[in-house]
């Protein structure tokens, strides 16, 4: 989840799977720009960024020896 504090700093907030620790990571300006660029995608799909499935399929076509491998 992304939170914005009172000073306008964007933070990525999450729980680590293994330790269950809560962490907050400040976002860089570039990360904020990318995050804002995909706002309409986030609202329609619920995902922060588009899925890379299309690119994985192209990669598997070019390298057929890895077809059964999960990426």
C-alpha positions as CSV (number, residue, x, y, z in Angstrom):
1,X,0.0,0.0,0.0
2,X,1.2,3.5,-0.7
3,X,0.6,6.2,2.0
4,X,1.2,9.9,1.8
5,X,2.2,11.7,5.0
6,X,1.4,15.3,6.1
7,X,4.6,16.5,4.4
8,X,3.7,14.9,1.1
9,X,6.2,12.1,1.3
10,X,5.0,8.9,-0.4
11,X,5.7,5.7,1.5
12,X,5.4,2.0,0.5
13,X,3.9,0.2,3.6
14,X,3.9,-3.6,3.9
15,X,4.3,-6.6,6.1
16,X,7.3,-8.9,5.3
17,X,6.1,-12.4,4.8
18,X,8.8,-14.3,6.7
19,X,9.2,-12.1,9.7
20,X,5.8,-10.4,9.8
21,X,7.6,-7.1,10.4
22,X,5.8,-3.9,9.3
23,X,8.1,-1.7,7.2
24,X,7.8,1.6,5.4
25,X,10.0,2.6,2.5
26,X,10.1,6.1,1.1
27,X,9.5,6.4,-2.6
28,X,11.9,8.2,-4.9
29,X,10.6,10.9,-7.3
30,X,10.9,8.5,-10.2
31,X,8.9,5.8,-8.4
32,X,6.2,8.4,-7.6
33,X,6.0,9.4,-11.2
34,X,5.6,5.8,-12.3
35,X,3.0,5.2,-9.6
36,X,1.0,8.2,-10.7
37,X,1.3,7.2,-14.4
38,X,-0.6,4.0,-13.8
39,X,-3.4,5.4,-11.6
40,X,-6.2,4.6,-14.1
41,X,-4.9,1.0,-14.4
42,X,-4.9,0.7,-10.6
43,X,-8.5,1.8,-10.4
44,X,-9.7,-0.6,-13.1
45,X,-7.7,-3.7,-12.2
46,X,-6.6,-3.3,-8.6
47,X,-3.0,-3.9,-9.6
48,X,-0.4,-1.2,-9.1
49,X,1.4,-2.0,-12.4
50,X,0.4,-3.8,-15.6
51,X,1.2,-7.5,-15.6
52,X,4.2,-8.7,-17.6
53,X,2.4,-11.7,-19.0
54,X,2.7,-10.5,-22.6
55,X,6.4,-10.1,-22.3
56,X,6.8,-13.5,-20.7
57,X,5.0,-15.1,-23.6
58,X,7.2,-13.4,-26.1
59,X,10.3,-14.6,-24.2
60,X,9.0,-18.1,-24.1
61,X,8.4,-18.1,-27.9
62,X,12.0,-16.9,-28.5
63,X,13.4,-19.5,-26.1
64,X,11.2,-22.6,-26.4
65,X,13.5,-24.7,-24.2
66,X,12.1,-22.9,-21.1
67,X,8.4,-23.4,-22.0
68,X,7.6,-25.6,-19.0
69,X,9.5,-23.3,-16.6
70,X,7.6,-20.8,-14.4
71,X,8.8,-17.3,-14.5
